[in-house]
Amino acid sequence: MKTTLGASARKAALAIGAVAAIAALSGSASAHWHGGCWGCGAFAAGAIAGAVVGGGWGEAIAQGSQFGLGTWLLKYSRDYEKQADLLGAQIMARAGYDPRDLARMFETIERQGSGAPPQWLSSHPNPGNRSRYIAEEAAQLRIGARPDDSGFARARSRFAALPPAPGQPARAGRSRKGLSASCRGPRARGDAAPARRAGDAPRGAVRAGGRCLRRRPPAPRSPARMSLARLLQLASPALPVGAYSYSGGLEAAVEAGIVADRASAERWIGDVLEFAVARMDAPLLLKMMREPGELRALNELYLAGRETAELRAETVQMGYSLNALLRELEIGCVDLEEPSYPCVYAVAASKLGIDAGSALVAYLWSWLENQVMAAVKAVPLGQTDGQKMLLALGARLHEVDEAEPGNFAPGLAILSSLHETQYSRLFRS
């Protein structure tokens, strides 16, 4: 099959530095969760791609990124935009690319915009002097080892050598003669009743050898199945509590060199599971479900066991988010000033009719999955390495049982404290 491209697309065969700048800016915008700006990278990448492509297609790409998400990201301020730019420069330096390529990309945007970059409906406002402060940041960064990009050079050359695309054929006029038989049926003529009767026949019965096979009535709901469905919902990564933005001290372990590959990541997560989560979270979660009258005291005990400000803020924020969700779903909520995440989780599981043992396994699995995904992002590791860790560590969840609460993990506490002043961070803990 012969592949062709338009002239503007062939001119947009980007240099490796430009591609690295786009990727770094997208990653830094996603990492900065401020103001709900989860789609900032799409905005920036669309505008950059539009400026480089140029012409009619370039303008369409840029305008699409402006108006598609414009009204959703209005709170993204100039200060946060500058933070994302600086983090993008740091990501590029770590990956082995010159951060000044990011400054040059913004200069390209300004030239395409006749001296002033677009304001993107104020959702990505220009903080001013972008090229200057990115260049100043680049001067302070040490660029890491450059990865092998020979494959990119070959792909770029092949992409640029593709022949231009032929002109688009004129769109054929539409007529009723060209409509399929299904479109010329009774509903297309405005006769809705025969259409409904004709459509109901195959849905209600199936003809087979002259016999009429009726559908079975729906089976009654199984309480066990519904309990499992609610359990999966409670342990789902889609639960909007912000767990993805926390690493629980793991990012600091990566920065310290303690976690550097799959084996060390698996060892670190396994130790935190054994010496912290299994000895504090697990027993208190079971007590909260079995002794609801002691909920306030157990919640205060759990908060007192958070050794650092970041670990305490993590459980309070996640508890607040889950409590607000339960209120919106009309399931119930916890009437405490600062409910911890295990506290609200225990109440949610009880309200949904989930037994304590199953709720504990789901809680531990949700924590484990979040830790593994944090390691995949921070080390970084491949997805297959992540699945291997989940398989190995998941087999240890059955070993966690009820015991007297106790929390003694000084290494985790020290690294969590250091993370508070860590220079470059992707996670909030």
N, C-alpha and C positions, 0 to 999 in steps of 0.2 A: 504494500500500500504506500503510495507516494504522499508525503506530508509537505504542506506549503504553509507559509506564514505571511502576514501583512508586513509592509515595510517598517511601520512604527514598532512592531513587535520584534523584528530582527535588530533594529537599532537599540532595543532595550536589553540586549544580552549583557547583563550587568557584570562589572568586575567583582572579584571575590570580596574585596573590602566593602563594597556597597551592599552586597548580600548579607555579609556579617553585620553591618550596621542596622539593616532592616530587622534581622533576627534578634539582635541584642535589644533594640528599642521595643519590639513586640514583647520580648520576655520581661523587660524591666517594667513596662506599663502594666503587664498582667500581675507582676509581683507586688506592685503598689496598689493595695486594695482600697486606699483612701477614697472616701466619697462614693463607694459603689462602682468604681471605674474598672469593671472587669473587661470591658471591650475596648480599652484605649489602644491596644496594639493594633487592632483592626483599622482604627482611624489612621494611625501614623503610617502603617504599611500601605494603606490605600493611597494616601496623599503622596508618599514618596514614590510609589510605583507610577502614579499618574504623572508626576513631574518628570520622571526619567523617560517614560514612554513618549510623552508629548503628543501634540496633535489632538485630533478629535477623540481618539480612544483614550489618551491620557486624561483629557478633561472629563470624560465620562467616568473613568475609574475614580478620580479625585472627588467629583461631585457625588458619586454613589456612596463613598465612605463618609462624606459630610452629612448627607441627609438621612442615610439609613439609620445611624445611631445618634444623630445630633441631639434630639430632645431627651435622650436617656442619660447623657453624661454631662449635664449642665453644671454640676457641682465640682468638676475637676478644675482646681485652681492653678494659678501660675506657679505657686510654690511647689505643688505636687508634680507639675509638669517638669520643673527644673530637677527635682529629685529623680524622676524617671530618666531624664537625659543623663545625669551623672551616673546612675546605676547602669544604664546601657553602656556607657564608656568603660566602666569597671568590668562588666561582663565581657566586652570585646578584648580588653587587655588580658584577662584571665585565659581566654580562649586562644590567644596568640595573634590577635589582629590589632592593627593600629587604631586607637580610639579616634584619631583625627579624621578618619574616614567618615565617622558619624557627623562631625562638624561640616565636612564637605557636602554631605547629603543635604543638610539644611540650607547650605548656600545654594545648592541646585534648586531647591524649592523656592527660595527667594527670587532667583533669576526667572524661574518660570512664572512667578506671581508678579512680575514687573516691579521688583524691588521690595515687595512686602508679602510675606507669607499669608495664606488665608487664615482666618481666625476660627474656622471650623465651628461656626455657630456658638462660639465662646466655650465649647466643651474641651477644647485643647488650646487655650490661649497661649500666645507666644510670650514667654517670660522675658524676652529681650536679651540681646547680646549672647545668643545661643552659641554661636561659633566660638566666641571668646572664652566663655566659662568652660566649654567642653575642651578647648585647647589647653586651658590652665589645668584642668583635671588630668588631661592626658600627660602633661609634663610631670605629674607627680606619681604616675602609675608605672609599674614595671610590666612590660609586655612578656607574656609567657611564651613557651616554645610553640612555634608555628606548626600547625598540623599539616599533613600531606594533602595538598589541594590539587594534585595533578589531574585527578579525575574531573574536577570542576572545570579546569582549563580545556580539557578535551570536549566536555559537554557544551561549554560555551561556544567553542569554535564550530562544533557541529550545528548548534542552534542558529548561529549567525549565518551559516552557509545554506540554510534551507531556502528554497525558491519562494518567491512571493505568491500569495494566494490569488486564485482567479477571482474575477468580479462576481458578486453575489447575484444569482438569477432573480429576475423580477418575480414578485409574489403573484401567484396565479389568483385570478378573481374567483370568488366563491359563488356557488349557485346551488340551488336545491337539487339539481341533477347529480352533483358531486357528493351529496350526503349519503351516508350508509343507510342500510335498511332500518337499523335500530333508531337512527335519528329521524326517520320519516314515519315513525310509529304513531299511535294515537295521542301520546302526550305532546309530540311535536306539532300536532294539528290542533292542540288546545283541548282535546277530549281527555280529561284527567281520569275519569272514573274507569273507562275500559283499560287504561294503562295500569291503574292500580290492580284491577282484577287479573290482568295478564301477568303482571309481575308477581302477584301473590301465589299463583298456581305452582310454579317451580319451587318456591320457598316452602310451601305448606306440604307438598307431597311429591313423590318421585314415582314415575311410571316404570314398572319393571315386569315385562312379560304379561301385561294386562292387569297386574295387581297394583294397588295403591299403597305405598309405604308412607305412613305418617311419622312425623318427627316425635321423638320421645319427649315427654314433659321434662323440664329442667329438674335435676336432682336437688334434693334439699341441701342446704348448706351444712357442711361438717364443722362442728366447733373446733376440732383439732386443726383442720386445714385453715380456718380463718385465723386461729391463734398463730399459726406458722406465718401466714401472710402479714399479720400485724408485726410479728417479730422481725421479719425481713425488712419491713418498712422502717422500723425503729433502728436497725443496724445498717441501713443503706447509706452509702457515701453521698447520696442525693439529699440527705437530711440537712436542711439549711441552718446549721449551727456554727459554721465557720471552722470546722476541724482542720480543713486542708491548709489553713494559714498558720498552723502551729506544728513545731517539730518536737516539742517537749525536751529540749536540750540536745537533740541529736545534731543539729546544725553546728552547735559549739564543739561537739566531739569531732565533727569533720574538720572544722577550722583548726583544732588542736592536733590533728593528725592521728587521733585514736581510731577513727573510722576512715578507711581509705579504699576498701574493696568490699566484695560481697561477704567474705568470711568475717571480716572485722565488723561489718554492719550487723550481720546475723548474731554475732557474739554480743555486741552492745545492746541490741533490742532484747535478746534473750535474758541478759542480766537485769535490765530495767523491769522486764516482765516478772522475773523471779523475786528481786529484792525490793521492788517498789509497788508495782501494780498489784501483784498477787498478795502482798502483805498489808496493803492499805485500801486500795480501791475495791478489791473483790470482797473482803469480809464486811466492809461498811455498806456496800451495795446490798448484800444479802440481808444484813440487819435492817436496813432502811425498808426493804420490802416486807420483812417478817414482823417488824416492830414499828408500825407507822406512828404510834404514839410518841416514839422517841426521835422523830424525824429532825426536830430542831437541834437537839443535843448532838445527834450523829453528824448533822451537817456542819455544826461548829467544830466538831472534832476533825472532820476531814479538811476543812479550811485551815485549821491550825497546823495540819501536817504538810501544807504546801510551803517548802523551805524558802522560796524566792518570790519576788514580786511578779515575775513573768509567769511562773507556774500557777500562782494564785489567780492572776488576771485571766489566765487561760480557762480555768474551770469556771470562774464566775461569769465570763462572757458567754461561754458555751451553755452554761446553765440558764442564763438570761434568755438566750435565743431559743432554746428548746421550750422554756416556759411560755414564751410569747407564742410559739407555734401551737402548743397545746391549747392555749386560750383561743386562738383563731380557729382551731379544729373543733372547739367546744368539747374537748375531752376532759378538761379540768386543768388546774394549775396549782403551783406550790405557793402558799401564802407566807413567804419568808423574804426578808429584805435582800439577802444575797444568797440565793440557793446555788449550791455547787452543781456541776453537771451530773455526778452520780445520784445526787438527791432527786433532781427532776426526772432523770432516767428511771429511777426506781418507782416513782409515782406514775409515770407514763406506762411502764410495764404492768403495774398493778391495775390501772384503769382499763388497759386493753386485754386483761385476762390472761397474761403470760405468766407461767410459773417461774419461780425464782431461779431455778437451775438453768433453764433455757435463756432467761434474761441475762444471767451472768456470762454464759458462753457468747452470746451475741455482743455484749458490751466489750468483752476481751477481744473478740474478733475485729470489731470496729476499730478499737485502739491499735491492734496489731497491723491492720491494713493501712491505717493512716501513717504509722511509723515506717512501714516498708515503702510507701509512696514518697514520704519525705526523704528517705535514703536514696531512692531512685533519682530524685531531683537534685539533691545536694551533693552526692558523691562525685559524679553521677554514675548510675548503673543502668543496665539494660532491663527491658520489661521481663525477659526470661529469668534474669537474676532475681527480680522481685518475686516472681511466681515460685522460684525455688525456695526463697526465704519463707514465703507464706506457707508452703507445704511443710517445711521442716519445723518452723515455730508453731504452726497451727496444731501440730501433733502434741504440743506440750500444754495446750489449754485444759485438757482433762485432768492434769495434775494439780490445777488450782482448786483448792477447796476452802471451806470456812475455817478461819483461825482467828486468834486474837489480833486486832489491828495493831500494826507497828510499822514504822517507816524509818529506815536507816540506809540511805544511799548517798554518802557524802560526796562521792565523785560526781554524781548527777547534780547535786546542789551547787557544787563549785563551778561546774561548767555552765549551769543555768545562770549563775550570777555573772560570769564572764560574758555571756551572750548579751547582757543588757547594754554593754558598751562595745560590742563587736562592730568593726567599721562597716563591713558590707554584709547585709543579711537579706535572705529571701523570706524568712519565717519570723513570726512574732514571738516565738519562744524557742 
